[in-house]
Amino acid sequence: MAILVSRYNELVTARLLEGALACCAEAGIGRDEVDVVWVPGAFELPVAAAAAADTERYACLVALGAVIRGETPHFEYVAGEAVRGLGEVAIRHRLPVGLGVLTVESLEQAADRAGGTAGNKGHEAAAAAIGAADVIAQLRARHAAG
């Protein structure tokens, strides 16, 4: 699997990455089976996800980022395009993409969701991607057998 991580708001995304890697370990996925790819920001996650999907190397991807609302509409554009683009990659490539892109009002809310009081959304995104990859593998196996 590949985990794509935004460098923007790295104090938050590094904690999301810790959660995602912990989930992988809990699922029995060795660290040597996980490629971590850092990208400049959340807006760049979809193109990196598309490039990773094009390799046909991964059973699933996880995208981690933190978009924090500011005083301009920039938040809506970045968050919306990141999520739309990641969904498009998932559908086009039939590849699970765990969505760990936080869209929050403040740094405090981001910290709460990156290992704080609201859990770790990186862990949750990795669990969703791994679970969806298992479902797809089962469906493909049924199709091949029948």
N, C-alpha and C positions, 0 to 999 in steps of 0.2 A: 504494500500500500504506500501511497505517498501522502504526506501531510504538507500542505501549502500554508505558509504562515506570513502574514503581513508584518513588515518591519515597523510600519507606522503604528504608534501606540504600543511599542514593544514591551513596555512594562506590563501591559495587560496580555498581549498575545503570547509572550513567553510563558505566562502562567497557564494560558489555554493549551499551549503545546505540552506542558508538563502533564496536564490532565489527559490529553489525547494519548500521550505515550504510556501513561499509567493504565489506561483502558486497554491499549494494545497488549501490554504485559499481562494483564488479567485475563485476556482472551487467548493467551498462549502464542502471541505473535512476537517473535524475537526482534530485538532492536535492529539486527542486520537485515530484517525483512521490511523495514520501514525507511523510506527516503524522506528526509525533511528538506523542503525547498523554501527558502526565504524569498519573498517578493517585496517590492517597494511599499505597496499599500493595498488596501482592500479592492480598489478599482482594478488592480492588476491580477487579482486572484483568478478571474475567469479565463484570461488568456493563458496563464500558467497551467490551469486545470485542463484546458484544451490541448496544450502541448503535452502534458503528462498522459492524457487519454490517448493521444495519437500514437504513443509508443506501444500501446497494447500490452504494457508490462504489468499493469496494476489491476487488482480485483476491486479496488475502491480507492477513493480519494477523500481527504478531509481538508476543508478550507477554513482557516482561522483568521479572524480579523476583528477589529474594534473600530466602529464608526461612531464618534461621539458628536452629538448635535452641537452646533455652534450658533452664531448669530445670523448666518446666511442660509439660503436654500441648498448650499453645497451638500449638506448631509443627505438630503433626499436623493440627489443625483448619484452620489457615490454609493450609498446603501442600496438603492433600487437597482442600479446597473450591476453591482456586484452580485446580488441575489439572482437577478434575471439571468445574467450570464452563466452563473454556476448551474442554474436549473437547465439552461439550454445545453450545456456540456453533458449533464447527466442524461438527458433525453436523447440527444444526438448520438452519444456513444454507448447508450444503455449501460452506464457505469454509475454506481452509487457515488454520490458526492455528499459527504456529511457536512451540513451547514453549521459552522461554528463562527459565524460573523455576527458579533454583537452589534446591535443598533440601540444605543442608549442615550439618555439625556445628560449624563455626567460621568466623570472619571470614577466617582464613588459607585455608581451603578455598575460600571464595567468591572471594577474590582470585586464587587459582590458576586458577579457572574463568572469570575475567573478564579474560583477557589475560595470565595468568601461565603457570605450567608446564603447566597442563592445557588451554591454548588459550583461545579466547574462545567461550563458549556462546551469546553474542548473535549472533556471526557464523554459528554452526552453525544456530541457530533461524531466522535470516533465509534461509539457504540452503535449509533444509527447506521453509519456506513458499513460497519462489519456485519451487522444484522441483515442489512439489505443485500450485501454481497453473498451472504449465506443463502438467502431466499433465491437470488438469481442462479446460484450454483445448483440449487435443488431443482429449479424449473428446467434448467438446461439438461440436467441429468435425467429428469423424467422424459423430456422430449427425445433425448438420445436413446433411451431405453424403449420408448414406445412408438 
